[in-house]
Amino acid sequence: MEEHFDILWEGTSGRELGFYILALDPEVRLIEDPGIYIAARKLKSGIWEPLSIGRTDSLDEAMRQQSDHACIRRHHGSHLHVRPTKGDRSADDELVTELLEMWNPVCGTAA
């Protein structure tokens, strides 16, 4: 069964990674599964700007932590783009590195 993601983000390898888009809200409960996330804001042009990119052992925890991240708040971050993964740290770290190198987000990565 094919997944239907809300957005595709391209990495330096040229591969496109699918993400779901959620409002950045600590009241929203996500799955406790590992994943990759991008804290982002939507520009007036309609383009998404990544502010922070990282991996987490719990997407739910990442949602709550990002809402308190000072740099993301300062740059008006409004959404979290999430990609659940199987928790292979090496593979996840490789994807995060690709995304960081491609997009160079202003807030970098949040551990």
N, C-alpha and C positions, 0 to 999 in steps of 0.2 A: 504494500500500500504506500503510495506516494504522499509525503508530507506537504502541507501547504503553508509555507512560511509567509510572514508579512513583508519581509524585506530581505534582500540579498546584499551581503557585504563582501567585497572582493579583497583578497589577500595579495601579497607580493608575488605569489606563484601564479596568479591569474585565476585561481579557483574561487568560486562564489560560494559563500556559506550562508545558509538560511537562518533567520532569526525571527522570533515572535516579538511584537512590540507591545509593551505594557506601560501604563502611566506609572511614573515613579512615585509610589505611595506606600509608606510603611504599613498601612492598614491592609494592603493587598497581600494575601497569603499565596506563596508559590510552592511548588513541589520541593522536597528536601533533596532532590537529586543534584549531582554535580553538573556543572555547565560552564559556558563562556558567556560573558555579558558585555554589553556596551552601554554605558550611560551616555545619553545623547539629548540634543535639543534640535527642534525643527526651525530652520531659518525662514525668514519671510519669503524667500524664493521657493520654499517647499522642500528644500534639500535638508537631509539629516546631517548634523555635524556631531561626530563622536567626541565626547569629552574625556572619557576614561574607558579603558578596556582591560578586562582581566578574566581570571578563571576562579571558580569557587567549588567547594565541596557541597554547598547548599545554595541553590538559587534563591530560596526563601530568605536566607540570611543575607545574601548579596543585596536583595531589594531593600531590606531595612538599613543596611550599612550605607548604601549609596545615598539614601535620602538624607543622611547626616553628613555627607562628605562636603566639606566647606568649599572646595574648588568647584565642584559640580553645582552647588547652590549659587555661588558667585557668578557662574557663567550661564545661569538660568536653565540648567538641565531639567528636563521634564519627563523623560521616558527611559525605560530600561529595555534594551533589546536583549533577549535571552535565547540561548541555544543549549538545550539539554544535551549532555554527552554521556558516554559510558563510564566516565571517570578515569580514563587512561591519562594520567598526569603528563606523561611525555608527549602524547599526541595533542592534548589540550594546550600544553605550553607552546608547542610548535605553531598551532593555529593562532594563539594569542600573539606570539612574536611576529607572525606574518601580518596580522592586523595592525599591530603597533607600528611596524615599519612602513606599512602602506599609508596609514592615516595620521600618525604622529599626533595623537590627541593632546589637547592643551593641559589636561590634568593627568596625563600619563596612564599609569596602571595603579589600581588599588588592590592591595593584598587582602 
